[in-house]
């Protein structure tokens, strides 16, 4: 999104925040919740990737990030709202409790799928660590695992991500409020 469009979007959100502070009796509860969530600033917490694993916890409203790729596997869970992203030629929608697995070097973007915004936790794991784990489990060298669907329901993976994320919170670095 270019700077001019972002500035217009930011101004619209500021206008809605002013509206929130006016008499809200005329607004329905869904409209009020949507306006209230737009007033919440985008936020990110992150850890350093010194061990080959980086942790990110974030909350966004609207367009979160443009097309990009990672050198690592991105494995995470949506905590709140609806997270939409374009990946492998299709739009994906991740809801609270859904697991996401994005492969290294694969282009994707991200945005809120509803007016309430979305929150998620993500682990970025270097491929060499995944390869080492597979070799440790199987006792031999194997190709890196391929996950066909980026949104998956694997209770073991979910538990591992939640445990890793909870452990990472103690050493987070606040990236603060995003403008």
C-alpha positions as CSV (number, residue, x, y, z in Angstrom):
1,X,0.0,0.0,0.0
2,X,1.5,3.3,-0.9
3,X,2.1,6.1,1.6
4,X,-0.8,8.3,0.3
5,X,-3.3,5.4,0.8
6,X,-1.9,4.5,4.2
7,X,-2.3,8.2,5.2
8,X,-5.9,8.3,4.0
9,X,-6.6,5.0,5.9
10,X,-5.0,6.4,9.0
11,X,-7.1,9.6,8.8
12,X,-10.3,7.5,8.4
13,X,-9.4,5.5,11.5
14,X,-8.7,8.7,13.4
15,X,-12.1,10.0,12.3
16,X,-13.8,6.8,13.5
17,X,-12.0,7.1,16.8
18,X,-13.4,10.6,17.3
19,X,-16.9,9.2,16.4
20,X,-16.4,6.5,19.1
21,X,-16.0,9.3,21.7
22,X,-19.3,10.9,20.7
23,X,-22.7,9.7,21.6
24,X,-22.7,6.0,20.8
25,X,-26.4,5.4,21.5
26,X,-27.1,5.6,17.8
27,X,-24.6,2.9,16.9
28,X,-25.3,-0.8,17.0
29,X,-23.0,-2.9,19.2
30,X,-21.3,-4.5,16.1
31,X,-20.6,-1.0,14.6
32,X,-19.3,0.2,18.0
33,X,-17.0,-2.9,18.4
34,X,-15.7,-2.4,14.9
35,X,-14.9,1.3,15.5
36,X,-13.3,0.5,18.9
37,X,-11.0,-2.2,17.4
38,X,-9.9,0.3,14.7
39,X,-8.7,2.6,17.5
40,X,-6.4,0.0,18.9
41,X,-2.9,0.4,17.5
42,X,-1.1,-2.3,15.7
43,X,1.3,-4.0,18.1
44,X,4.2,-6.5,17.8
45,X,6.4,-8.3,20.3
46,X,9.5,-10.2,19.1
47,X,12.5,-12.2,20.2
48,X,15.9,-12.3,18.6
49,X,16.7,-15.3,16.3
50,X,20.0,-16.2,17.9
51,X,19.0,-19.9,18.3
52,X,17.5,-20.3,14.8
53,X,14.0,-19.7,16.2
54,X,12.4,-16.3,16.3
55,X,9.1,-15.6,18.1
56,X,6.5,-13.0,17.1
57,X,3.3,-12.0,18.8
58,X,1.2,-9.4,16.9
59,X,-2.2,-7.7,16.6
60,X,-3.2,-5.8,13.5
61,X,-6.3,-4.1,12.1
62,X,-6.7,-3.8,8.3
63,X,-3.8,-4.5,6.0
64,X,-1.0,-6.0,8.1
65,X,1.7,-6.6,5.6
66,X,2.3,-6.6,1.9
67,X,3.7,-9.5,-0.2
68,X,6.9,-10.9,1.3
69,X,8.7,-14.1,2.0
70,X,10.8,-15.6,4.8
71,X,14.0,-17.7,4.8
72,X,12.4,-19.8,7.6
73,X,9.4,-21.9,8.2
74,X,6.6,-19.7,9.8
75,X,4.5,-21.8,12.2
76,X,1.9,-20.1,14.2
77,X,-1.6,-19.9,15.6
78,X,-4.3,-17.3,15.3
79,X,-5.4,-16.1,18.7
80,X,-8.2,-13.6,17.8
81,X,-10.2,-12.3,14.9
82,X,-9.8,-13.6,11.3
83,X,-6.4,-13.5,9.7
84,X,-6.6,-13.6,5.9
85,X,-3.6,-14.0,3.6
86,X,-2.9,-14.9,0.0
87,X,-0.7,-18.0,-0.3
88,X,0.0,-20.4,-3.2
89,X,-2.6,-18.6,-5.4
90,X,-5.5,-18.8,-2.9
91,X,-6.9,-16.7,-0.1
92,X,-6.6,-18.4,3.3
93,X,-8.6,-17.5,6.4
94,X,-7.3,-18.5,9.8
95,X,-9.7,-18.2,12.8
96,X,-8.9,-18.4,16.5
97,X,-7.2,-21.7,17.3
98,X,-6.2,-22.4,13.7
99,X,-2.6,-23.4,13.0
100,X,-0.7,-22.0,10.0
101,X,2.4,-23.4,8.4
102,X,4.2,-21.3,5.7
103,X,7.2,-22.7,3.9
104,X,10.5,-20.9,3.4
105,X,10.7,-18.7,0.3
106,X,6.9,-18.7,-0.4
107,X,5.3,-15.4,-1.1
108,X,2.4,-14.3,1.1
109,X,0.7,-11.2,2.6
110,X,-1.7,-10.6,5.5
111,X,-4.7,-8.6,6.5
112,X,-7.6,-8.6,8.9
113,X,-10.6,-10.6,7.6
114,X,-13.0,-8.6,9.7
115,X,-13.4,-5.2,11.2
116,X,-12.2,-6.5,14.6
117,X,-8.6,-7.0,13.5
118,X,-6.6,-10.2,14.4
119,X,-4.0,-11.4,16.7
120,X,-1.5,-14.3,16.3
121,X,1.7,-15.9,17.6
122,X,4.3,-17.1,15.1
123,X,7.5,-19.1,15.4
124,X,10.1,-18.6,12.6
125,X,12.2,-21.7,12.5
126,X,15.3,-22.1,10.3
127,X,15.1,-25.0,7.9
128,X,18.3,-26.6,9.2
129,X,16.6,-27.0,12.6
130,X,13.6,-28.7,11.0
131,X,16.0,-31.0,9.1
132,X,17.9,-31.8,12.3
133,X,14.6,-32.6,14.1
134,X,13.4,-34.9,11.3
135,X,16.8,-36.7,11.3
136,X,16.7,-37.1,15.0
137,X,13.2,-38.6,14.8
138,X,13.8,-40.9,11.8
139,X,17.4,-41.7,12.4
140,X,18.4,-40.7,8.8
141,X,18.6,-37.7,6.6
142,X,15.2,-36.9,4.9
143,X,13.9,-34.1,2.7
144,X,12.4,-31.2,4.5
145,X,8.7,-31.9,5.3
146,X,6.1,-30.4,3.1
147,X,2.7,-29.3,4.5
148,X,0.2,-29.3,1.7
149,X,-2.4,-27.0,3.4
150,X,-1.1,-23.9,5.1
151,X,-4.0,-24.1,7.7
152,X,-3.7,-27.3,9.5
153,X,-5.2,-29.0,12.6
154,X,-2.5,-30.9,14.3
155,X,-2.9,-31.0,18.1
156,X,0.8,-32.0,18.7
157,X,2.1,-29.1,16.5
158,X,-0.3,-26.7,18.2
159,X,0.9,-27.8,21.7
160,X,4.5,-27.4,20.6
161,X,3.9,-23.9,19.3
162,X,2.0,-22.8,22.4
163,X,4.8,-24.1,24.7
164,X,7.5,-22.6,22.6
165,X,5.6,-19.3,22.4
166,X,5.0,-19.2,26.2
167,X,8.7,-19.8,26.8
168,X,9.7,-17.1,24.4
169,X,7.5,-14.4,26.0
170,X,10.0,-14.1,28.9
171,X,12.7,-12.8,26.5
172,X,10.6,-10.7,24.2
173,X,11.6,-7.3,22.7
174,X,8.8,-4.9,22.3
175,X,8.6,-3.5,18.8
176,X,6.0,-1.1,20.1
177,X,3.1,0.4,18.3
178,X,3.2,0.4,14.5
179,X,2.3,3.5,12.6
